Amino acid sequence: MSKNLTSRSEDYSKWYNELVIKADLAENSAVRGCMVIKPYGYAIWEKMQAELDRMFKETGHQNAYFPLFVPKSLFEAEEKNAEGFAKECAVVTHYRLQNDPENEGKLRVDPDAKLEEELVVRPTSEAIIWSTYKGWIQSYRDLPLLINQWANVVRWEMRTRLFLRTAEFLWQEGHTAHATKAEAIAEAEQMNDVYAEFAENFMAIPVIKGVKTESERFAGAVETYCIEALMQDGKALQAGTSHFLGQNFAKAFDVKFTTNEGKQDYVWATSWGVSTRLMGALIMTHSDDKGLVLPPNLAPSQVVIVPIYKNEEQLEQITQKAISIAKELKSLGVSCKFDSRTTHRPGAKFAQHELQGVPLRIAIGPKDLENETVELARRDTLTKENVAMTDLVMHVKALLITIQSELFEKALKYRDEHITEVDNFETFKTVLDTKTGFISAHWDGSTETEQQIKDLTKATIRCIPMDVKKEAGKCIFTGKPSSNRVLFAKAY
């Protein structure tokens, strides 16, 4: 299976597209720009969802659900938000179909069923949620309001790519209301930290926490916090964002509260979200020319056991031992699958599990039963070892922790080796075209300069790092004064 994959060095984009399909993660659907997430891909997303949901609830958030459709008048209430998403909106204009009198057996839109007001299919839910919050918030006693929604959204993308950019995708979106500006900023920063913790501890992806420039902010936000990751081809990927919305949406939807001093004030807001785009990040950070490489913390099956046998008697003996091992592993919280399929030869099973990135593979044959050993293979390093059955369970448990850690360290080493400081535009262009990765450079702070650099090189300012050091310098493009460096990169 993996032999048919295009190598990353030959064509990284083609490698990615083939891997998503061949590893049975997702496929294009009959609907333009939309995808079908297949069971194996959805199992990984479920693991992500479960961990994030746990983390959200530990920080005091509750889940709710809001409508898919947003009346156009609500959507346009916050002007910057509406303007920012207008070109990506799918719009419902009619509510009924009818038989086509001029084309037997076909349907047409009923011209008499035009909606009085068009409905926007949500590209994001601020409008519908803040119009709802107006009825939920009256007093400081109702605050903070900490709500998260797991949902799908539609953004009418013209150029789509499985997981990375599709017309419809799955995500979560948090929307919170606070009594003070300081509380709302703390919330936005906290959720960005939660995303960073998830990316590093579960996805094994090192990220840089930062804030976006004005031109890169979420439409309607006062400040956008982000986590930026680096893929193996040297391109950056925005892995999550958290927005301090100020009082913009509260004013647009007239959401006021009575303070504990008895005064009326507008609430302060945040929103934050990650999507199935994380699947793309997971694939591109760790996988190799043989297929997926999954960190154990997110693998649907952390261990797979494959029997090697010649007859039914051998299979029965191996099955008993395999079931016993699987039971022990599961008792320690290790997810384990016994691949007992008789329709596939062992070699085909090995190839499939390698392609799908199962972290550890155990092979058991008749000689292994005699010697009371198994062959244990690591997916990340492609190394094998013989392990005594008496030591196996604890060895596997420890090895999964090692694999998780080493995947992170490998990605961190690559990321750090691909952050380059430059002090002039010629060097900037050379690094961008040859080494790639993040480029740390001075910028004069103007949107005009940012746009000119983007037009000339296709590189954007990914973020101003949270831990950026103040240092006097000159903008690489204009030579104007600058107080700190920012991170540029080409990005997905």
N, C-alpha and C positions, 0 to 999 in steps of 0.2 A: 504493500500500500504506500508506504512512505517513499519508496524508490521513485514513485511517479511525481513526487513533489518537486516543483522548481526550487532551486537553491536560493537562499537569501541573497547571496552575492551576485547571482545572475539577474534576478528581478525580484526585489523585495515585495513590491506591491502584488505581483502575480503569486508569489509564495504565500502571502497572507490570504488572498482570495481563495486559493486552492485548499489551504489548510482548513479554513472555516467550513468548506464544503466536505472535504474528505474525512475530517474528524467528526462529522455528523453534528456540528454545532448549530448550523442554520442554513437556510437556502432562500433564494429569491422567490417571491410569491407571484400569483397572477395579478396582484395589484401593483402598479408601477411604483417603484421606490420603497416598497414594504417588504418585510422579511417574515419567514416562518422560523421561529426558534424551535429547533428539534429537541426531543427529550433530553439528550445528553447536554446540549447547550443550556437548556432551561434548568437542569439539575445544578449546574455551576451557578447560574443566576440565583437560584433558590438559596444556595449556601451563602452567597453575598447578601441577599435580602435578609436572611435570618440573622446574620451577625450585625448588620447595620440596624435592623429593627430593634435588636436587643440593646445596642448602644444608644439609640435614640430614647428608648424607654428608661434606660438608666440615667439619662439626663433630664427626665421629667416630662417627655413628650408623649402625646396620645395620638393614635391614628383615627382618622375620619375619612369620609369620602364626599366629594363635591361633583356637580354635574359636568359632563363632557362638553355640553354646549354653553356658550356665553353670548347673551344678547349683544348685538353690536354696540348699542348705546352704553352698556356697562364696560365693554372692552375699550372703548375710546375715551373713557372718563379720565384715565391717567394718560396724558398726551404723549409723554416720552415713551412709555411702555407700548402704547398702541402704535406709534410711529416705528419703533424698533422692530416690531413683529409683523407689521402690516403686509409686507411682501411674502411672508411665509404662511399666511393664513388660508386654510380651507374654509369655505363658507357654505352653509346650507341656506338655500333660497326657497325651496318648495317642500311640501310635506306629503306629497302623494304622487304615485304613478298611475297610469291607466293604459288599457289596451290601445295600441296604435291603429286607428281606423284605416290608415293608408299602408300598413305593413303587417299583415296577418301573423299572429303568433309572437309579435314583438311588443315591447312596452315603450312608453314615452312619458316625459314629465307632464303631469296634468297642468295646463296653463292656468286653470282656475284655482290651483292650490298654492298660490304664491303666499309665502309668509308675510305677515304685516311688518315684521322686523327680522332681518337676517340674523342667523345664529353662526357665530364663529366656533369652529371645532378647536378646543383649547390648545394653544401652543405653549401656554403656561397658565396658571390658575389664579394669579393675583386678583384679577377683576372680579371673578365670581366669588372668591373667598372673602375679599374685603367688603363686598356688598352684603355678604352674609354676616360678617363680624359686626356690622353696624347694629344688628339686632341682638348680638350676644354681649356687647360691652356697653355698660352704663356707668360703672363705678370702678374706683381703684381696686375694689374687692374682686373684680372680675379679671384682674391682671396679676401676673403675666398669663397670656393665653398661648399655650404651646402645642401646636397641632402639626401633624405630619400626614401626608397622603401618599399612598402607593397607587400609581395610575399609569395610563398611557397618554401621550400627547402627540399632536400632529404638527409638523413643520414642513411645509411643502418644498422640500429640497429638490433641486434640479439634478445635481450630481450625487448619487447615493452609493454607499458602500456598506456591506453587511457589518452591523454593530456600530461602526464608526459614525455613519451618517445615513439615517433612513428617514423616510417621510413620517413614519409612525415609530415611536420607540417607547420602551418602558422606563419608568424612573420613579423616584420619590421626590416630593417637594414639601419642605417644611415652611410653614407660614406662622410667624409669631408676632404677638402684640405686647408692648411693654409700657410702663408708666413713665420711664425716663430714657433719655438719649443714651446715658451710660450703660443702662441695662441692655438696651438693644444692641449696642456695639459689642458688649461682652458676649451676648448670645451669638452674634455673627462670627466672632472670633472663636468661640467655643466650638461651634459646629464645623468650622474649617479645621480645627484641631482634631475633631472626631474623624473627619474624612482622612486626614493625614495618618492618624493612628490605624485606621482600617486598611489604608493602602499599604502601609509598611508592615504591620503585624499579620495581616491575613493575605494580602495580595503579594507580599514580599517585593513591593515596588517602592524604592526611595523617592520621595517627593520634595519639592521646594515650596514652602509656604510663602505667599506674597500677596500683594494687592495689585489690581489691574490699573492701567492708565485710564484717563477719562474716556478715551475713544474705545477702549475695550471693555468698559463696564457694562453690566446688565442694564438694559433699557429701563429707566426709572429709578435706578439705585444711586445713592450718595457715595457709596464705597462698595467695591466688589473684592472679596478675599478669594484666593484660589490656591489649589495645589497643582503644581506642574511636574510632569514626569517626562523622562526621556526614553524613547524607543530605540531598538537596536540599529535602526537605520539613521540615527542621529537627529530625528525629528522629535519635536516636543508634542505632548498631548495633555490638554487640560483635563485633569481627572476629577475635578469637583469644584464647585463654587458656592460661596456664601455671601449674601448681600445685606448690607445695612441700607434700608430703604428710607431712613429718616421719617418724616411725617407726610411724605408725598402721597402715599395711597390713602392714609387716614384723611387727608384734606380732600382728595378726589372723591372719596365715598362718605365724607362727613362722619367719620368714626371718632367720636369724642367720649371722654369719661370725666366723671367728677372726681377731683383729687381729694386727698384726705384733709385738705384745707377748705374744701367746699367750692373750689374753682373749676371751671370747665377748661379742658385742654385736649388737644389731639394726641392720640397714642403714637408710639414709636414702633417701627416695624422692621422685621427681617424676613428674608426667604432664602432657602438653600436647597441644593439638589445634586444628586448624581444619577446616572442613567446606565442603560445597557452598553453604553460606550466603554464602561469599565471592562467589559468582556474583551473588547478590542485591545485595550491596554494590557490586560493579562496575557493575551496571546502574543502580542508583539514584544513584550519585555523578556519573556523567558524561553519561548519555543525555539526549536532548532530545525535543521533540514530533514529530520526524521519525523517531525510532528510536534504536537503539543508537549509542553513541559508545565505541569501544574504544581503549584505549591500545595503541600499536604493539607494546609488549613482550609483550602477551598475545593479540593478534589472530591468529586462525588463518591468515588471509591479510592481510599488511600492505599489499599493493598488488593491485589487480585491473585488468586491461587489457580494455577493451571495444572491439571493432571496429565502425566505422560504414561501411556499404557498400551498394551498390545491386545488384551482380551478383557472380557467382562469381569473375570475374577480379579484381575489387577485393578480395574477401575473401581470395583466395589471396595477393595481394601484401601485404596488411595482416598476414595470419597470419605470413608469413615474418619481417616486421619485429617483430611482437609476440613471437614465439618467441625472437628474438635478444635483445630487451630483457629478457625474463623470464630468459633464461639468464645474462645479465650481472648482473642483480639478485641472483639466487640464488647466484652466485659470491661475492657480498659479504655473504651471510648474510641477505638480505632475502627473506621468503616472498612469492611472487608467483603469481597465478592468471590465466590467460588464459581469459576467458569466451567460448568459441567456440560456444556453443549457437546453433543455427539455429532453435530453437523459440520464442525470445523476441526481441522487438524491442529495440533499444538503450534506449529509454525505460523499458521494464519491467526491464531489467537494472540501469539506474541506480537505479531505485526500490528494488530488492531489496538492492543493495549498500549503499545509504544506510541502509535499514532495519536491515541487519545490521551496520552500524558499521565497514565496511572503511575503514581510515585514509586511504588514498590511492586515487584512481581515475584511470586513464589512458585517454583516449579517442583513437583513431587513425582518421582517415578518409582518403579519397583526396587531399584538399588538404593534409593534414598530411604525407603521403608526399612530395608535391611540394615543400613548404616545409621539409621535414626538421624538423618540430616536432610536439609533441603537446599536447593539453589535459590539464592536471593539476589535479584537484579534491581539496580537503581536506575530510574528513568533519566534523572538529571545528568549523571556522569556516565551512564551506559556501562557501569562496572558490575561484576558478578562476584559472589562469594558463597562458599558452602558454610552453612550454619547448623549447629547441633539443634535438634528439635527442643531439647530441654532449655536452651538459651533463647530460642527464637522469638517468643512473644515480647520479652523485655528488650531484646535487641531491636526489633522492629519499632517499638515505641520510642526508643532513644534515637533511632536512625531517622524517623520522621521529623523529629525536632531538629536534627542536624541538617536535613535537606531543606527545611523551611529557612533556617538561618543562612545556609550557604547560598541559596538562591538570592536572598536579599543582599548578601555581601557581594556577590558577583555583579548584580545589577548596580549596586552602589559604586563599585570600583569603576565600572564602565561609565556611569554618570559623571563621577568626579573627574575622570580622565578626559571627559568631553565638555568641561567648562573652561573656556579660554578667555583670558583677559586681553583686550586689544585697545589701542589708543589712537588708531587712525582708520579712516574708511577703507583704504586699500587693503590693509591687513584684515579688516572685517570681512570684505568680500572674498578674500583668499581663503580664510578659515571656513567661511560659510560654504564655499564650493568644494573644499577638499576634506577638511577634518569633520565638518558639521558639528552638531551638538549645540549647547548653550554658549552664547558669546556675552561676556560681561563687559559692558562698555558705558561710557558717559553719554548722556543725552540731555539736551537743553531744556527739556520739559514741555516743549510745544507740540501740539497735535500736528501742525504743519510738517515739522521735521520728521515726526514718527511716520506720517503718511508718505513722505518723499522716500524715506528709507525702504518702506514696504513696497512702493511702486518700482524701485530700482532693483531690489534684491528678493522680494517675496518673504522677507523676514519680518516678524512682528515682535513687539515687546511683550514677552510672555508674562512678566511680572516685575514688580519692584520687591525684592525679597524682604521678608519681615525682619531678618537679622542684618539688613544692609548696613555697611559702615559708612559714616559720613566722611567723605574725602573730596577735597577740591580737585576739580579737573576741567577738561574742555570737551564739549560735545564732539564726537567723532565726525559728525557731518557738517556742522556749522561753525565749530570752534568757539561757540559761546560758552560762558561759565556753567558748570554743573557741580552739584553738591554731593552726588553719589552715583554709583553705577546701577544699571538695570540689566535684565537678562533678555537678550534677543534670541530668536531661533526661527527656523522654518517649522511649521506645525501642521498637525492634522486638524 
